[in-house]
Structure formats: structure tokens, C-alpha cells
Amino acid sequence: MNDIANSLWVENTSPFLESGEQNASEKYLEALKGLARISFGCVFIMDFVNEKIEFLSENPSLFSGLRSDEVEKLGYDFYRKFTKTEDLKVLMKVANVGFKFFECLSLEEKKNYNITYDFHITNASNIDVLINHKMTPIELSENGEVSKVVCLVSYSQNQTAGNICIQSNTSETYWTYNLLTGKWKEEHKVTLKIREIEIIRFYLQGLKIEEIAKRLYLSPDTVKFHRRKLFEKIGVNNITEAISYVVVNKLI
């Protein structure tokens, strides 16, 4: 376990920030603090150079009951201490193969991509809770390495740990990493039809099939048909999974 924990994070080098860059950093930090106040979940900035959490919004339920200042003080040690033992390999893979993927991207591309993954954290009640991290680079070193990332933390909508995925809002493809084979797989993003988007939108509003059918001037059976086709397209079994998939993958 110690070997895994000690190899979680790879040390980087980064030049000292010039005054203009420092002012820019202060501005994005203030913007992030404002966003954190109105966002669901939690956001933080990870500094790979100094191996510390630079900023963390307050949400103890996502951090084992600890306050933000307690988590910031622990830094990387928080994950070494509270991550489920079996899931440390997920963090190790993200730190290694995940960021090696970013090395293949141009400087412009790096800030357009994000990586997302799931792992268990032991909460204050000693229960393992599956959470999701979605992070994207916000600062690069002089040699183009990722030196800082901003991360959105939320409860995972998946059922198991792993689910390492890299994608960009500017690309029609995304990449998933298979922990068993150790290989990346390129996949194409799903495009929803207008009718499928409307059905999901009404489900998000809490409407039932009969109500949706009335809004769309369709029969309930036709709504069920479109819903079934949607399930087949995105590979889910029920509307709860469909909503989760659509929201996580920003399909609406």
C-alpha cells in the first residue's frame, strides 16, 4: 500500500510566476471562489509543483467530514489516508497514464481537455462513498507540463470505481481507460435527437409519461418508443441511468 501511495503524484518543475501571471492567478482564484459559492459539489485547485491543495471550497461531506482548512493542511496525504485501499490504483493510474495522455497534446489542446474518474473515500461515519473528480489544467510550466488543475468534486453517478475518461468540448471523440487491459480506447460522443432531448428535459422537470405525451402531442406508447431507443443508444436500462448519462456527458 505504501508503494502505491508514495507513487500517486509525480513531481513537476515550474518557473516562478511573473507579476502579470501572478495577477492572472489571483483573478482566476477569486472567480473560482465565487463559482464555488453557487455550485453544487466542491471545487479545488491542486498545485502539482508544491504538492498541495491551493484552494478548496467548503463541503465536509465530500471530504470525510473535514473542514477545507484541514484538508488543505493534509494536502496529498488526505487521499493517502482516506481513499479506499483498493482504489489507490485508480489515483495512481490517473497520475501516471492520465497525465501522460496530456503530454501528447499541444499547449493549446491541454487546457481544452478534462479527465474524470471515480474512487471511494471513507467518510466520517467510516462508510466508503463513491465520489467523482473532474479536473482540467489551468496552468502549465515553462516546458508545457501540467502544473495546476482545477477540480470539481461530486458524488459519482456510477456504481463502481475507475471510469477514467478524457474528453474535450471541442472534439467529437473521447478516450476511456481500461484498468484491466491498461489501454486507452477512442470512442465517439453520442448525439441525441430533438425528441430524445425533449423527453429527458421533461423527465428532469418531474413529469410522468402521460404528462410528457400530452406536452409533446404524442401517445404514451410513442414516448415509450423514443425512450427505449434512447436507452439502446446510450447503453442504459432505465430513465435514472439515462438522466445520469446525459447530464454527466453534457448531452443537453
Solvent accessible surface area in square Angstrom, and as a share of the most:
residue,aa,sasa,rsa
1,M,121,0.54
2,N,112,0.57
3,D,119,0.62
4,I,54,0.27
5,A,10,0.08
6,N,108,0.55
7,S,47,0.30
8,L,0,0.00
9,W,27,0.09
10,V,90,0.52
11,E,131,0.59
12,N,28,0.14
13,T,97,0.56
14,S,40,0.26
15,P,66,0.41
16,F,190,0.79
17,L,40,0.20
18,E,121,0.54
19,S,87,0.56
20,G,49,0.47
21,E,87,0.39
22,Q,74,0.33
23,N,81,0.41
24,A,55,0.43
25,S,11,0.07
26,E,90,0.40
27,K,149,0.63
28,Y,59,0.23
29,L,39,0.19
30,E,105,0.47
31,A,69,0.54
32,L,17,0.09
33,K,67,0.29
34,G,20,0.20
35,L,94,0.47
36,A,19,0.14
37,R,187,0.68
38,I,146,0.74
39,S,38,0.24
40,F,163,0.68
41,G,14,0.13
42,C,2,0.01
43,V,7,0.04
44,F,1,0.00
45,I,0,0.00
46,M,2,0.01
47,D,4,0.02
48,F,12,0.05
49,V,41,0.24
50,N,94,0.48
51,E,74,0.33
52,K,92,0.39
53,I,6,0.03
54,E,53,0.24
55,F,26,0.11
56,L,7,0.04
57,S,14,0.09
58,E,104,0.47
59,N,37,0.19
60,P,53,0.34
61,S,64,0.41
62,L,3,0.02
63,F,2,0.01
64,S,7,0.05
65,G,40,0.38
66,L,38,0.19
67,R,128,0.47
68,S,18,0.12
69,D,78,0.41
70,E,57,0.26
71,V,0,0.00
72,E,59,0.27
73,K,182,0.77
74,L,59,0.29
75,G,5,0.05
76,Y,7,0.03
77,D,70,0.36
78,F,0,0.00
79,Y,4,0.01
80,R,59,0.22
81,K,139,0.59
82,F,37,0.16
83,T,7,0.04
84,K,61,0.26
85,T,72,0.42
86,E,103,0.46
87,D,9,0.05
88,L,0,0.00
89,K,100,0.42
90,V,1,0.01
91,L,4,0.02
92,M,44,0.19
93,K,59,0.25
94,V,1,0.01
95,A,8,0.06
96,N,45,0.23
97,V,35,0.20
98,G,0,0.00
99,F,28,0.12
100,K,125,0.53
101,F,29,0.12
102,F,1,0.01
103,E,115,0.51
104,C,115,0.69
105,L,27,0.13
106,S,58,0.38
107,L,110,0.55
108,E,146,0.66
109,E,72,0.32
110,K,15,0.06
111,K,101,0.43
112,N,72,0.37
113,Y,30,0.11
114,N,18,0.09
115,I,1,0.00
116,T,12,0.07
117,Y,2,0.01
118,D,1,0.00
119,F,0,0.00
120,H,33,0.15
121,I,3,0.02
122,T,31,0.18
123,N,39,0.20
124,A,84,0.65
125,S,80,0.51
126,N,124,0.63
127,I,104,0.53
128,D,61,0.32
129,V,35,0.20
130,L,25,0.12
131,I,3,0.01
132,N,25,0.13
133,H,4,0.02
134,K,41,0.17
135,M,4,0.02
136,T,37,0.22
137,P,4,0.03
138,I,41,0.21
139,E,25,0.11
140,L,38,0.19
141,S,9,0.06
142,E,155,0.70
143,N,101,0.52
144,G,5,0.05
145,E,57,0.26
146,V,11,0.06
147,S,1,0.01
148,K,21,0.09
149,V,1,0.00
150,V,29,0.17
151,C,1,0.00
152,L,72,0.36
153,V,0,0.00
154,S,23,0.15
155,Y,95,0.36
156,S,20,0.13
157,Q,99,0.44
158,N,73,0.38
159,Q,155,0.69
160,T,88,0.51
161,A,29,0.22
162,G,0,0.00
163,N,66,0.34
164,I,1,0.01
165,C,15,0.09
166,I,0,0.00
167,Q,21,0.09
168,S,0,0.00
169,N,112,0.57
170,T,107,0.62
171,S,27,0.18
172,E,126,0.57
173,T,26,0.15
174,Y,31,0.12
175,W,71,0.25
176,T,38,0.22
177,Y,17,0.07
178,N,69,0.36
179,L,58,0.29
180,L,171,0.85
181,T,84,0.49
182,G,39,0.37
183,K,139,0.59
184,W,61,0.22
185,K,129,0.54
186,E,87,0.39
187,E,52,0.23
188,H,138,0.61
189,K,55,0.23
190,V,34,0.19
191,T,107,0.62
192,L,16,0.08
193,K,138,0.58
194,I,128,0.65
195,R,80,0.29
196,E,5,0.02
197,I,51,0.26
198,E,39,0.17
199,I,1,0.00
200,I,0,0.00
201,R,104,0.38
202,F,13,0.06
203,Y,33,0.13
204,L,90,0.45
205,Q,101,0.45
206,G,60,0.58
207,L,24,0.12
208,K,144,0.61
209,I,25,0.13
210,E,112,0.50
211,E,85,0.38
212,I,0,0.00
213,A,2,0.02
214,K,163,0.69
215,R,135,0.49
216,L,19,0.10
217,Y,201,0.77
218,L,47,0.24
219,S,56,0.36
220,P,55,0.34
221,D,103,0.54
222,T,45,0.26
223,V,0,0.00
224,K,84,0.35
225,F,88,0.37
226,H,45,0.20
227,R,57,0.21
228,R,120,0.44
229,K,91,0.39
230,L,1,0.00
231,F,28,0.12
232,E,112,0.50
233,K,76,0.32
234,I,15,0.08
235,G,66,0.63
236,V,21,0.12
237,N,128,0.65
238,N,64,0.33
239,I,37,0.19
240,T,99,0.57
241,E,50,0.22
242,A,0,0.00
243,I,39,0.20
244,S,20,0.13
245,Y,55,0.21
246,V,0,0.00
247,V,70,0.40
248,V,54,0.31
249,N,40,0.20
250,K,127,0.54
251,L,31,0.15
252,I,92,0.47
